[in-house]
Amino acid sequence: MIPAETTAPPSRRRRTAAALAAATGALAVLATGCAAAPGPAHVPAAAAPTADLTAQDLEAWLDGLVPAALDTAGIPGASVSVVHDGELLTARGYGYADTGADGRDPLPVDPEDSLFRVGSVSKLFTATAVMQLVEDGRVDLDTDVHEYIDFTVPTAFDEPVTVRHLLTHTPGFEERVAGMILPEGAEHDLGEVLAADPPEQIFPPGTVPAYSNYGNALAGYIVEQVSGEPFADYVRDNVLEPVGMDSSDFVQPLPDGLRDRMAQGYTSTGAPAAPFETVSGAPAGSLSASATDMARFMLAHLGHAPGGEALLSPETLEEMHAPALDADSLGTLAGGPRMTLGFFDESRNGYRILGHGGDTQYFHSEMQILPEEDTGIFITLNGSGDADMGSHLLRLSVVDGFFDRYFPGEGPADSPVEETAREHAAMAEGTYTSSRAMRSTFLSAIDLVGETRVQARQDGTILVSPGPETFVPTVYEEVAPWVWREVGGQGVISMRASEDGERVEAIGYASAFTLLRVDAERSSSVALPVLLASLAVLLVTVLSWPVALVARRALSLPARDRAGRLARVLTRVGVASAVAALLSWAVLITLVMGLQDVPTAAVRVLQGMQLLGVLAILPAAWTVVGDVRRRAGWKRWTWSSLVLAALLGVQWFAITFALLSVSASY
């Protein structure tokens, strides 16, 4: 669920070797190599050596890979389960569920006994519960969600938000991170959490994939309202118990029978254990489960009944596993990977693969199934690791390595490059940012550090920096109208042009994510120079005050005349407030993106300081006029003009990036 999915779009279909190389310092080499990649001809990826998918071979492969990977990444423990042909093929535990760093005895991971938080993999259980109600005729996928809930979700468009939109991450909501993780033991009511501060709707529903924890939690609340029982109780009675998942629960904190089996969460191997994380939007990420229980869930979605009772009928499973939106709503974005009713399209090596990843602050999981091959794999970790993306890369090395070993492809097939490639590449050139964003709040400023640039190349390919699923500059070629495939790889993106047909407005990838074109004034190439130049002038101004005071006293210089003194004093107050506000915003945003809640009062104080900077524009302008009229000298009026321009620049930035938003939500 978080925080990786909050800070950056996660990859759902990647070239793991490239990502691993980037993590070990080969970014510059890869960037150069991608930039210099050959034209439209594909470079087929070598197929990995094949091996028979048997318990013996699988266990030997996992035992040779996972322990060393945990040590390298600095992650305490992992649990893995694999199902095949209707059975649990293996379940393995590695490392420690409790490292003993807090004085307890170290406890090894047991794949059947140790419970892990599975983060956003929980969303598959929520979607399954919704589909049970759909199968029973109690919920309709294309009905307005307000038919099922007891409060109003603010909307900005005429089209209603439907249950289908919630399960496909297309309700159009912006992101919210406030209160996502609550203190251990905090009480929370799902309905109250959802109704208290709903996110703004910034896209027409069904049109822009934008991953939404709120949307999935709202789907869980529909389950609660329609069934008439708490969400956790419904899922336990109708999803977990029927398939034999007796070591799993959405309840927070866990009930007594499971609490002592919960693995500890860690930032890294040597760190102390973290407290139990309470997820406020429980349906979106609060499940605790063992690896063997997750195997039972995979078997259920592969059409088996591990507990003696099928979760869904074959027809409903087929509907749930099929792409859930088409070109009628997505336009040409539908040519790329699409969400099913809950699952991401993770297809690779020529196989249809469905899955979901999940992250809390300390736990990281991945589950993927191959419906046609009756196979699934689940891996979960209880630490984030010593390096950025360490846990992400480790779990992908296992999952992708599994597919390359047992279900290898022949490499990407050569496809004729579209005649429209050069035209569409030129239309796509520009700067983009993620649809999963906070556009109406002060957190919109983080868009500046998450931009993606698309460059059209002479051969009709495009260079995307960074590639949305490779994390490094990556070359794509058009293999169908508006559909582009990674040169030498398997990543696929799709594009949609603006209504006037002049340029590309959206780039879809990884099923639930979209890159949207950045308006020029919001791009880092414009906003950052304005901000930094303005801040530099204001900082120099603030630092000059004590220097001027000391110099005046040391040299017995006369004080400035009193004319215009009030305007100068008010300007100084505004300058100091603007500088203090900007520096404080940087600290506050850093805390928030680390999932630390900040009081509303703190946001309001910063907004007040920022507003003083806005108000200082008037006395600053008056000071410039006064300096010119009094012929105070070109140096003085030049600097007072720079101060005025800097105040204008800072306040333009504050307004553009919602630092002065009426709402203090985030």
Buried (B, 14 or more C-beta within 10 A) or exposed (E): BBBBBBBBBBBBBBBBBBBBBBBEEBBEEBBEBBBEBEEBEBEEBEEBEEEEBEEEEBBEBBEEBBBEBBEBBBBBBBBBBBBBEEBBBBBBBBBBBBBEBEEEEEBEBBBBBBBBBBBBBBBBBBBBBBBBBBBEEEBBBEBBBEBBBEEEBEBEBEBBBBBBBBBBBBBBBBBBBBBBBBEEEEEBEBBEBBBEBBBBBBBBBBBBBBBBBBBBBBBBBBBBBBBEBBBBEBBBEBBBBBBBBBBBBBBBBBEEEBBEBBBBBBBBBEBEBBEBBBBBBBBBBBBBBBBBBBBBBBBBBBBBBBBEEBBBEEEBBEBBBEBBBEEEBBBBBBBBBBBBBBBBBBBBBEBBBBBBBBBBBBBBBBBBBBBEBBBBBBBBBBBBBBBEBBBBBBBBBBBBBBBBBBBBBEBBEEBEBBEBBBEBBEBBBBBBBBBBBBBBBBBBBBBBEBBBBBBBBEBBBBBBBBBBBBBBBBBBBBBBBBBBBBBBBBBBBBBBBEEEEEEBBBBBBBBBBBBBBBEEEBBBEBBEEBBEBBBEBBBBBBEEEEEEEEEEEEEEEEEEEEEBEEBBEBBBBBBBBBBBBBEBBEEBBEEBBEBEBBEEEBBEBBBEBBBBBBBBBBBBBBBBBBBBEEEBEEEBBEBBBBBBBBBBBBBBBBEBBBBBBEEBBB
